[in-house]
Amino acid sequence: MICLKIKSVKDFMQKFLMSAAFADFLLVEAKVDTHVSYSVDGRIRRDFYTKEELEAQEVREFADWESVRPQIVQAVKGKRTPIFMKLVLAYDPGKAEKLMEKEEQAAGGGGFIRYLLCTVKYEGGVLTLTGGVSYQGFTIDKGPEKCWDQELCRLADVMGLEYEII
């Protein structure tokens, strides 16, 4: 697991909250503490949709980050910085599958990885991104984690984020 300490909180928040830089992610959960505490479960409520809507579109387990980003912006906007913020994001499953195909083949199996995760955490003026892998079972192979760590650094580089590995 890699942990990236973001050097410019303002630059990151601009990209994270005000652009589509994280459009390839789903929201697993979010917690934002300002003058009150906001908690969001990103799990899609299938009973919200009609049968026809469910059949017509792919309804994932978690909401796309882009669809819930406006609500998170509302929670954090204001003159003061949040006291605490933690968001757990899952990389788009289709892109994650393509990224991990070679890694899983080398490990002798396929479909063992459930989600590639990125935790965005802000506390005490420090902002970090931490990678993680959710498996569907037990494995001692750390190859997928190393692969995801490299991809997370690459994504941060593409977004123009300055960071240090801690």
C-alpha positions, 0 to 999 in steps of 0.5 A, a space after each residue: 500500500 502506498 501513501 501519497 502526501 499531497 503538497 498543495 491541498 488547494 490545488 488538489 481540492 480544486 481538481 478533486 471537487 471542481 473538475 472531472 479529474 476523478 471521473 474514473 472512480 466510484 464513491 464507496 463512502 465519505 465522511 466530512 466534518 465541518 460544523 456538523 458531520 456528513 456521512 455518505 454511503 456510496 452504495 446504490 439503492 437498487 430499490 430506488 430504480 424501476 425494473 425498467 431502469 434497472 434493465 435499461 442501464 448497468 446499475 453498479 454497486 457504488 455511485 459514480 464519483 461524478 454523480 455525488 461530487 456536487 453533494 460533497 462540494 455542498 458539504 465542504 464549501 464555505 469560508 472554513 476548511 473542513 475539520 476532517 474529510 475521508 472519502 473511499 473511492 474505488 477505481 472504475 471496475 472495467 479499467 481496474 480489470 484491464 489494469 490487473 489482467 496481466 497481474 492476475 494471469 501471472 498469479 495463476 488466477 483471475 477475478 480475485 480482485 474485487 476493487 482497487 481503492 483510493 482513500 482521500 484523507 484530510 486531517 490537521 492540514 495534511 492531505 493524503 491519498 492511500 491505495 488499497 486492494 479489496 480481494 474476494 479471498 485470501 492471497 499472499 501475492 502482493 503483485 496487485 498492490 504493487 501494480 495499483 500503487 504504480 498506477 495511483 502514482 501515474 494517475 497523480 502525475 497525469 493530474 499534475 498533483 505534486 506529492 511525496 511518498 510517505 
